[in-house]
Amino acid sequence: MAATGAPTTYSPSPVNRKQQSIFKDVDWVRPDGRGFHQCRPAFLKTGAVNSASGSAYAEFGNTKVIVSIFGPRESQKAMMYSDTGRLNCNVSYTTFSSTIRGQGADNKEYSSMLHKALEGAIILESFPKTTVDVFALVLESGGSDLPVIISCASLALADAGIMMYDLVTSVSVSCLGSNLVIDPITEEESCQDGSFLIATMPSRNEVTQLTISGDWATPKIHEAMELCLNACSKLGELTRSCLTESASEE
């Protein structure tokens, strides 16, 4: 089992833009005291589930996720021979992950988005006619859940020895008034005007998924893209260091 030690920040490099308060007459600060372009401290470790082929645990602020990988194993679904493998993804929440009653359930939308984010990074030809199952469990929902799930799942796949073109890291940005805040928490997501999420393979500088909701002006999209790509690159370095530590311990 390897961990990155103390929680580490991976915030993007500062950008030369004047931050404006959301409310013109009142100074506004983020609920957790971070700057608008400052990510939460991140803690990562591999080998969190002994019974799995590979696993990882991620803690970004109050968001806590554990991902288990099983396979490659023979597909349980009858299918004709294929030169490529099958990837199954399932995202679920514990009943105590949120203060909202009934939160603990499978999340089909997140499962589909996780599949799309990871599929382009995995070399499916390396395990023909077999299946790799990805099970993500959100232990605590603190905001930016999906980006944390995607990044944690990528680390777990690497821990399982699944061949990939590159690790996948993901970061989201919320538009609040005239401001962009990176790595938003639950309180910020609940009042956001728009959401921007990106998943990338940082070493290859390729995007595996891009999701935008709400009203966005073109300059804001460019700014959000710049922030997210920079943060994804920093997060990629953090993820690779976790794998390096794991390999050295073994």
N, C-alpha and C positions, 0 to 999 in steps of 0.2 A: 504494500500500500504506500502510495506516495502522495504528499500534499505540498502545496506551495508555501506552507508555513503560515505566517500572519496574513490576514487579509491584505490584498494588494490592489492599489488603484490602477486603472488602465485608461484614464481619461484622455481624450484626444488632445493634441497640441493646442495651445491657446490660439484663438483667431482674433484678428484685429478688428473687432466689431464692438461698438458701444452697446452694452446691455441696457435695455429700457425696462422699466417696471411695467407690470401688466396694468396696474391702476395708476393713472396719471398723478393723482393727488396723494397716493400712499405708497411708501416704499414696500416692495413685495420681496419676500425671501421664500425659498423652498422650505417645505415643512421639516425636512431633515437638515436644513442649514447648508446644503451644498450649493455651489455656484451653478448657474444655468447649464454650463458645459462641463460639469464635473460628474463622473460616473461614481457609482457606489463602490466601496471596497469589495473585492472579490476573493473568495476562497475556493480552491479546487483541490480535489484529491481523487485518485483512482483506487480500484480494488475495494469499493464500498460494499459489494455483495459477493460473498465467497462462492455461492452456488451458481453464479452466472458466468458466462464465457468472458465477459468483461463488464465493468461498471464504473460509474463515476458519481461523485457528489459535488454539487455546486451550491454556494451560498453567496448571494449578491444582496447585501443589506439584509432585509427581512425575507427575501425570497429564497426558499430552500427547496432544492430539487435533487432527486436521486434517479439515475437511469441505469437499467440493467439490459444487457445484450445476451441473447441466446441464439446459438447457431454459429456458422451455417449448419443447418440440419435438414433432413429430408422433408420436403414440403408435404403437409398433411392434406392439401387440396390436390385432387386428381388433375393433372395437367399434362399436356404433351411435352416432350423433351424440348428444352429451351437452352440456347447458348448463354443465356444470362440468368442470374439469380433473381429472387424475389425479396423485396424489402417490405416488412410489415411494421407499422408504427402505431403505438397506442399511448395516449396521454390521459392520465386520470388524476383526480384530486382526492386527497384524504378528506374525511368528514370534518376534520378539525383545522383544515388549511385556511379557512376564512371564517369571518364572523357571520357570513351569510349562510343561513340554514339551507341544507340540501345541496351545498357546493360539491360535496364529495361524490363525484360521478365521472364516467368517461366523457372526455371532451372530443367529439368527432371532428369539430372544426380544427382544433389544434393538432389532432392526430394527422389530418390531411395536410396541414401546412408544414408540420414537421417532416412528413414524407417528402414533400416537394423540395424542402430546403436541403435534405440529405442525399436524395437520390442522385443528383448530378455530381456529387463528390465521391460516391462509392463506385469502385470498379466491379460492376455486377457480373462481368464476364469471368471473374476470378472464382465464383462459386455457382456454376451452372446447375440447374434443376434442384437447387436447394433454397432455403429461406433463412433470412436473418430477421429476428424479431427484436424490436426496440420497445421497451416498456419504460415510460417516463412517469414518475409519480411526484406530484407537487406536494411536499410536506407542509409548506407554508407559502401562502400567496401574498406577496408584498409589492406587486407591481412589476411590469416588464416580464411577466412569466414566460411567454413564448420565446423571447430571445435567450433567456437563461436555459430553457429546456433544449433549444437547438444547440447551443454551445456545449452544454453538458452531455448531450447525446453524441456529439461528434467526438468528444474526449473518451466516452465510454466505448465507442466503436474502435477507436485507435487502441484502447486498452485490450479489446477483444482480439486484436490482430487482424481486423477486417481491412483489406486493401483499399486505400483511398487515394484520390489524386492530391488531396490536401485536406487539412482540418477545416471545419466550418465554424465560423464565429458569427454571432448575430447581436445587433444593437438596435434599439428603437429610440425615436425622438417624438415628443409631444409638442404640438403647437398650442401655446396658451397666449391668447391675445396676439401681441406683436412679437412675442418671444418664442424661442425654441429651447426646450429643456431636454437634455439627453438622459437616458436611463430612468424614465419616470417611475415614481412609486404609485401606489393605488390611488391616493388622494388626488394626485395630479392627473392620472388617467381618467378619473371620474368627471373632471371638468374640462378636458381637453377639447379644442376646436378641431383638431386633426391629429392623425397618427401616421408615423412613417417608420416602417420596419424593413431592415435589410439583413440578408444572410450572405456571407461572402466566403470565398476561399482566398484568404489574404496573401498567401505566397504566390498564387497565380493571378491575383488581382482580378478575380472573376466573381460575378454575382450569381448566387444560386436561387435567390428569392427576393422579391421586392414587393411590399404591400403598402399601399397608401390609402388612407380613408380621410374623409372630411374635405374642406376647401383649402387648396394650396395655390399660392401664387408661384410662378416659375422661379423667381429668385429664392424663395423660401425652400423650394425643393432642392435647388443646387446647394444651399447652405446646409440643409439636413443631410444631403448625400455626403458632403465633405466631412461633416461631423461624424457620421456613422462609419464611413470608410476608415477614417483616422482611428477611431475607437476600436473598430474590428481588427485593425492591424496590431494595435497595442494588446488587445485581448488574445490575439493569435500568439504573440510572444509569450504571454503568461501561460497559455495552454501548452505550448511546446516545452516550456521549462518544467511544467508539471510532469510531462511524459519523460523528459530527460532524467528527472529525479527518480522516477519510477524504474527506468531502465538501469540506472546506476545502483539502486538498492538491490535489484534482482541479480 
